[in-house]
Amino acid sequence: MKKKLFSILIVILLCIPMIYSQEDESLIQMAILLDTSNSMDGLIDQAKSQLWKIVNELALSKKNGKSPKIEVALFEYGNDSLPQNIGYIRMVSPLTTDLDLISDKLFKLTTNGGDEYCGYVIKDAIEMLKWTNNNKILKVIFIAGNEPFNQGNVDYKKSCKDAIAKGVIVNTIFCGPAQEGINSFWKNGADLADGKYINIDQSVQYTYVEAPQDKEIEALNSELNKTYVSYGIEGKEKKDMQERQDSNAGAMNQEAKIQRSVTKSQKQYSNSSWDLVDAVKDNVVDIDKIKDEDLPPEMKKMDKKARKEYVEKLTKKRMEIQEKITKLNKERTDYLNNLKKQNNKEDTLDTAIIKSIKEQATKKDYKFNP
């Protein structure tokens, strides 16, 4: 009997890596490290307005035929309002799939000060975040700033080498002239961690180019919002945050608003922790067993059959709206790409991140549409 049990245990242990690999290999983990010193307001504004475009580009990739799960983390550094003894650094958010949370935290960032320690913040990102041990997936850091890369008492060379030893690529984005970034070691940091060095102009103001599909996408987003049903203790707060991020994106520019609407039509935008439609679809909640007190007012008086039908109706409606937005976005992208061929555009934060991450993802067998 002992021999039989031992054999079963061996089989189970042999299967674990295979299960782990199947679940994990379509994951993308990305940490964004932003300099929030006084001179970086333009960088923060670019991050606020372009987060959704970056996510949308990643969402279009596939690995082994599967769309990736996307985890994003956010750090700020170089802000004098943060404690000196921890390097003027703060982990704003750990790696999370909650994209509304990342947006909410991003919009609350303010600039102040200070001393920018790139080696220190990279070290913290490597040590504090829960990076997967699976090196077949894409794990990347993007650090952006405009001061010398070698400031502070933590050696950036060691931090970058420690990062790539864990399979985490470090891409550096210098906000200023290319040669100045090279002279101040930003390129060297990227080279040490198999990353790309890019320079951008953080003062570039985004010019919105309207596409024929924009008004319909905006209208569909309003309809999409009506399919979200909050439940549980945090439900209403999270629903309010969703609406707040719509407003935040719109306040930046019309393009950010459209890109956020597109994100909400994708698989990666899942809210099963507070939205009943996603929770039932993802088998997080059994609609027949949910407590009355966890339901929104409009569902409390429904019997079990009515509740089930209500969620099914909203699920169907959401899928239809998301499919329409996806189709319109493809048409929109084709339209804007044709215009872009006629105009050379300067690199901004989104183009810098998208270009490098596509190249790095392709090396790990993620596929992007041409």
C-alpha positions as CSV (number, residue, x, y, z in Angstrom):
1,M,0.0,0.0,0.0
2,K,2.8,2.4,0.9
3,K,4.5,1.6,-2.4
4,K,1.3,2.4,-4.3
5,L,0.8,5.7,-2.4
6,F,4.4,6.7,-3.1
7,S,3.8,6.0,-6.8
8,I,0.7,8.2,-6.8
9,L,2.6,11.0,-5.1
10,I,5.4,10.8,-7.7
11,V,2.8,11.1,-10.5
12,I,1.2,14.1,-8.8
13,L,4.6,15.8,-8.3
14,L,5.5,15.2,-11.9
15,C,2.2,16.8,-13.1
16,I,2.6,20.0,-11.1
17,P,5.2,21.7,-13.4
18,M,3.0,20.9,-16.4
19,I,-0.1,22.4,-14.7
20,Y,1.9,25.4,-13.6
21,S,3.2,25.9,-17.1
22,Q,-0.2,25.7,-18.7
23,E,-1.7,28.2,-16.3
24,D,1.2,30.6,-16.3
25,E,2.8,30.9,-19.7
26,S,0.3,33.4,-21.2
27,L,0.9,35.7,-18.2
28,I,2.5,39.2,-18.7
29,Q,3.9,40.9,-15.6
30,M,4.9,44.6,-16.0
31,A,6.1,47.0,-13.3
32,I,6.1,50.8,-14.1
33,L,8.6,52.9,-12.1
34,L,7.9,56.6,-12.4
35,D,10.0,59.5,-11.3
36,T,7.6,61.9,-9.4
37,S,10.1,64.7,-8.7
38,N,9.2,68.2,-9.5
39,S,10.3,68.2,-13.1
40,M,8.2,65.2,-14.1
41,D,4.6,66.4,-14.4
42,G,4.7,65.8,-18.2
43,L,5.7,62.1,-17.7
44,I,3.0,61.5,-15.2
45,D,0.4,63.1,-17.5
46,Q,1.6,60.8,-20.3
47,A,1.3,57.8,-18.1
48,K,-2.3,58.8,-17.0
49,S,-3.4,59.3,-20.6
50,Q,-1.7,56.3,-22.2
51,L,-2.1,53.5,-19.7
52,W,-5.2,52.1,-21.5
53,K,-3.5,52.1,-24.9
54,I,-0.5,50.1,-23.5
55,V,-2.9,47.6,-21.9
56,N,-4.9,47.3,-25.2
57,E,-1.8,46.5,-27.2
58,L,-0.7,43.8,-24.8
59,A,-4.2,42.3,-24.8
60,L,-4.0,41.7,-28.5
61,S,-1.1,39.3,-28.1
62,K,-1.5,35.5,-27.8
63,K,0.7,32.7,-26.5
64,N,-0.1,29.1,-27.3
65,G,-3.4,30.4,-28.7
66,K,-4.4,32.1,-25.4
67,S,-4.9,35.8,-24.6
68,P,-2.6,36.8,-21.7
69,K,-3.5,37.7,-18.2
70,I,-1.9,41.1,-17.5
71,E,-0.5,42.1,-14.1
72,V,0.6,45.6,-13.6
73,A,2.5,47.2,-10.7
74,L,3.3,50.8,-10.0
75,F,6.2,52.5,-8.1
76,E,7.0,56.1,-7.6
77,Y,10.5,57.4,-6.8
78,G,12.4,60.7,-6.3
79,N,9.6,62.4,-4.3
80,D,10.7,64.4,-1.3
81,S,7.4,63.8,0.4
82,L,8.4,60.1,0.8
83,P,10.7,59.0,3.7
84,Q,14.5,59.5,3.1
85,N,15.4,56.3,4.9
86,I,13.6,54.2,2.2
87,G,15.1,56.1,-0.7
88,Y,12.2,58.4,-1.4
89,I,10.4,55.4,-2.9
90,R,6.9,54.0,-2.6
91,M,5.3,50.9,-4.0
92,V,2.0,52.4,-5.1
93,S,0.5,49.1,-6.1
94,P,1.8,45.5,-6.2
95,L,1.3,43.3,-9.3
96,T,-2.5,43.2,-9.9
97,T,-5.0,42.5,-12.6
98,D,-7.2,45.3,-11.2
99,L,-6.6,47.8,-13.9
100,D,-9.1,50.3,-12.4
101,L,-7.0,50.3,-9.2
102,I,-3.8,51.0,-11.1
103,S,-5.5,53.9,-12.9
104,D,-7.0,55.2,-9.6
105,K,-3.5,55.2,-8.0
106,L,-1.9,56.7,-11.0
107,F,-4.3,59.7,-11.0
108,K,-3.5,60.3,-7.3
109,L,0.3,60.7,-7.9
110,T,1.7,64.2,-7.4
111,T,5.2,65.5,-8.0
112,N,7.5,67.0,-5.3
113,G,11.3,67.2,-4.8
114,G,13.8,65.4,-5.0
115,D,16.5,62.8,-5.2
116,E,16.1,60.0,-7.8
117,Y,17.6,56.7,-6.9
118,C,17.2,54.3,-9.9
119,G,19.2,51.5,-8.5
120,Y,17.2,51.6,-5.3
121,V,13.8,51.5,-6.9
122,I,14.7,48.7,-9.2
123,K,16.0,46.7,-6.2
124,D,12.7,47.3,-4.4
125,A,10.7,46.3,-7.4
126,I,12.6,43.0,-7.7
127,E,12.4,42.2,-4.0
128,M,8.9,43.4,-3.1
129,L,6.9,42.2,-6.1
130,K,5.6,38.6,-6.5
131,W,7.3,37.8,-9.8
132,T,6.6,34.3,-11.1
133,N,9.5,31.9,-11.2
134,N,8.5,30.8,-14.7
135,N,11.0,32.4,-17.1
136,K,9.0,31.4,-20.1
137,I,6.6,34.3,-19.5
138,L,7.3,38.0,-20.1
139,K,8.4,39.9,-16.9
140,V,9.4,43.5,-17.5
141,I,10.2,46.7,-15.7
142,F,9.9,50.1,-17.3
143,I,11.7,52.8,-15.4
144,A,11.3,56.4,-16.5
145,G,13.0,59.6,-15.4
146,N,15.5,62.4,-16.2
147,E,18.3,62.4,-13.7
148,P,21.6,60.4,-13.8
149,F,20.9,56.7,-13.4
150,N,23.8,56.2,-11.0
151,Q,22.5,58.4,-8.1
152,G,22.1,57.0,-4.6
153,N,23.9,54.4,-2.6
154,V,22.4,51.3,-4.3
155,D,24.5,50.3,-7.3
156,Y,22.2,50.3,-10.4
157,K,24.6,47.7,-12.0
158,K,23.9,45.2,-9.3
159,S,20.1,45.9,-9.3
160,C,19.9,45.4,-13.0
161,K,22.0,42.2,-12.9
162,D,19.8,40.9,-10.1
163,A,16.7,41.7,-12.1
164,I,17.8,39.7,-15.2
165,A,19.0,36.9,-13.0
166,K,15.3,36.5,-12.0
167,G,14.3,36.7,-15.6
168,V,13.0,40.3,-15.3
169,I,14.0,42.6,-18.2
170,V,14.7,46.3,-17.3
171,N,13.8,48.8,-20.0
172,T,14.9,52.4,-19.4
173,I,13.1,55.5,-20.6
174,F,15.0,58.8,-20.4
175,C,13.0,62.0,-20.6
176,G,15.4,64.1,-22.6
177,P,17.9,64.0,-25.4
178,A,19.2,60.6,-26.3
179,Q,22.9,61.3,-25.8
180,E,22.3,62.9,-22.4
181,G,20.6,59.7,-21.3
182,I,23.5,57.6,-22.6
183,N,26.0,59.8,-20.8
184,S,24.0,59.5,-17.6
185,F,24.0,55.7,-17.7
186,W,20.4,55.0,-18.7
187,K,21.4,52.9,-21.7
188,N,24.0,51.0,-19.6
189,G,21.2,50.1,-17.1
190,A,19.1,48.7,-19.9
191,D,22.0,46.8,-21.5
192,L,22.8,45.1,-18.2
193,A,19.3,43.6,-17.9
194,D,18.6,42.7,-21.6
195,G,16.4,45.7,-21.9
196,K,15.9,48.6,-24.4
197,Y,17.0,52.2,-23.8
198,I,14.6,54.8,-25.2
199,N,14.4,58.5,-24.9
200,I,11.2,60.5,-25.0
201,D,10.1,64.1,-24.9
202,Q,7.8,64.3,-21.8
203,S,6.7,67.8,-22.8
204,V,4.9,66.6,-26.0
205,Q,1.3,67.5,-25.9
206,Y,-1.0,64.8,-27.3
207,T,-3.0,65.7,-30.3
208,Y,-6.3,63.9,-30.6
209,V,-7.2,62.7,-34.1
210,E,-10.9,61.8,-34.3
211,A,-11.9,58.6,-36.1
212,P,-15.3,57.9,-37.6
213,Q,-15.9,55.2,-35.0
214,D,-15.3,57.3,-31.9
215,K,-18.8,58.5,-31.1
216,E,-20.3,55.0,-31.4
217,I,-17.6,53.5,-29.1
218,E,-18.3,56.2,-26.6
219,A,-22.0,55.5,-26.7
220,L,-21.4,51.8,-26.4
221,N,-19.2,52.4,-23.3
222,S,-22.2,54.1,-21.6
223,E,-24.4,51.1,-22.4
224,L,-21.6,48.7,-21.2
225,N,-21.5,50.4,-17.8
226,K,-25.2,49.6,-17.3
227,T,-24.3,45.8,-17.4
228,Y,-22.2,46.0,-14.2
229,V,-23.9,44.8,-11.0
230,S,-22.0,45.5,-7.8
231,Y,-22.2,42.9,-5.0
232,G,-20.6,42.4,-1.6
233,I,-19.0,44.8,0.9
234,E,-16.7,46.5,-1.6
235,G,-19.1,46.4,-4.6
236,K,-20.5,49.9,-4.6
237,E,-17.1,51.4,-3.9
238,K,-15.5,49.5,-6.8
239,K,-18.4,50.5,-9.1
240,D,-17.8,54.1,-8.2
241,M,-14.1,53.7,-8.9
242,Q,-14.9,52.3,-12.3
243,E,-17.0,55.3,-13.1
244,R,-14.3,57.6,-11.7
245,Q,-11.7,56.1,-14.0
246,D,-14.0,56.7,-17.0
247,S,-14.1,60.4,-15.9
248,N,-10.3,60.5,-15.3
249,A,-9.5,59.2,-18.7
250,G,-12.0,61.6,-20.3
251,A,-10.4,64.5,-18.4
252,M,-7.0,63.7,-19.9
253,N,-8.1,63.6,-23.5
254,Q,-10.6,62.0,-25.9
255,E,-8.1,59.3,-27.0
256,A,-7.6,58.1,-23.4
257,K,-11.4,57.9,-23.0
258,I,-11.7,55.8,-26.2
259,Q,-8.8,53.5,-25.3
260,R,-10.3,52.9,-21.8
261,S,-13.6,51.9,-23.5
262,V,-11.7,49.5,-25.6
263,T,-9.9,48.0,-22.6
264,K,-13.3,47.4,-21.0
265,S,-14.3,45.3,-24.0
266,Q,-11.4,42.9,-23.5
267,K,-11.0,39.6,-21.6
268,Q,-8.3,41.2,-19.4
269,Y,-10.7,43.6,-17.9
270,S,-12.4,41.4,-15.3
271,N,-14.1,42.5,-12.1
272,S,-15.3,39.3,-10.5
273,S,-14.4,40.5,-7.1
274,W,-17.2,43.1,-7.2
275,D,-19.3,42.6,-10.4
276,L,-21.9,39.9,-10.3
277,V,-21.8,39.3,-14.0
278,D,-18.1,38.6,-14.1
279,A,-18.3,36.7,-10.8
280,V,-20.9,34.2,-12.1
281,K,-19.1,33.8,-15.4
282,D,-15.8,33.1,-13.7
283,N,-17.5,30.7,-11.1
284,V,-16.5,33.0,-8.2
285,V,-20.1,33.3,-7.1
286,D,-23.0,30.8,-7.2
287,I,-26.0,32.9,-8.0
288,D,-28.3,30.4,-6.2
289,K,-26.3,30.7,-2.9
290,I,-25.4,34.4,-2.7
291,K,-26.8,36.1,0.4
292,D,-29.5,38.7,0.1
293,E,-27.3,41.3,2.0
294,D,-24.6,41.0,-0.7
295,L,-27.0,41.9,-3.5
296,P,-27.7,45.3,-4.9
297,P,-31.2,46.8,-4.0
298,E,-32.7,46.0,-7.4
299,M,-32.0,42.2,-6.9
300,K,-33.0,41.7,-3.3
301,K,-36.7,41.2,-4.0
302,M,-36.1,38.8,-6.9
303,D,-36.5,35.0,-6.4
304,K,-33.6,32.7,-7.4
305,K,-35.0,32.1,-10.9
306,A,-35.4,35.9,-11.6
307,R,-31.9,36.6,-10.3
308,K,-30.4,33.9,-12.6
309,E,-32.3,35.3,-15.6
310,Y,-31.3,38.8,-14.7
311,V,-27.6,38.0,-14.7
312,E,-27.9,35.9,-17.8
313,K,-29.6,38.8,-19.7
314,L,-26.8,41.2,-18.6
315,T,-24.1,38.7,-19.5
316,K,-25.5,38.4,-23.0
317,K,-25.9,42.1,-23.4
318,R,-22.4,42.8,-22.3
319,M,-20.9,40.2,-24.7
320,E,-22.8,41.8,-27.6
321,I,-21.6,45.3,-26.6
322,Q,-18.0,44.2,-26.2
323,E,-18.0,42.4,-29.6
324,K,-19.3,45.7,-31.2
325,I,-16.5,47.7,-29.5
326,T,-13.9,45.2,-30.6
327,K,-15.0,45.4,-34.2
328,L,-15.2,49.2,-34.2
329,N,-11.8,49.4,-32.6
330,K,-10.2,47.3,-35.4
331,E,-11.8,49.6,-38.0
332,R,-10.6,52.6,-36.0
333,T,-7.0,51.2,-35.7
334,D,-6.8,50.6,-39.4
335,Y,-8.1,54.1,-40.1
336,L,-5.6,55.8,-37.8
337,N,-2.7,53.6,-39.0
338,N,-3.3,54.8,-42.5
339,L,-3.1,58.4,-41.3
340,K,0.0,57.7,-39.2
341,K,1.9,56.5,-42.3
342,Q,1.5,60.1,-43.6
343,N,2.8,61.7,-40.5
344,N,6.0,61.0,-38.5
345,K,5.2,61.1,-34.7
346,E,7.6,61.7,-31.9
347,D,8.1,58.9,-29.3
348,T,5.9,59.3,-26.2
349,L,5.6,57.0,-23.2
350,D,3.1,54.7,-24.9
351,T,5.0,54.2,-28.1
352,A,8.3,53.7,-26.2
353,I,6.7,51.0,-24.0
354,I,4.7,49.3,-26.8
355,K,7.6,49.1,-29.3
356,S,10.0,47.5,-26.8
357,I,7.5,45.2,-25.1
358,K,6.3,43.8,-28.5
359,E,9.9,43.0,-29.4
360,Q,10.6,41.3,-26.1
361,A,7.3,39.4,-26.0
362,T,7.9,38.0,-29.5
363,K,11.2,36.5,-28.2
364,K,9.2,34.6,-25.6
365,D,6.7,33.3,-28.3
366,Y,3.9,35.8,-27.8
367,K,2.3,36.5,-31.1
368,F,1.0,39.9,-32.2
369,N,-1.2,40.6,-35.3
370,P,0.9,42.2,-38.1
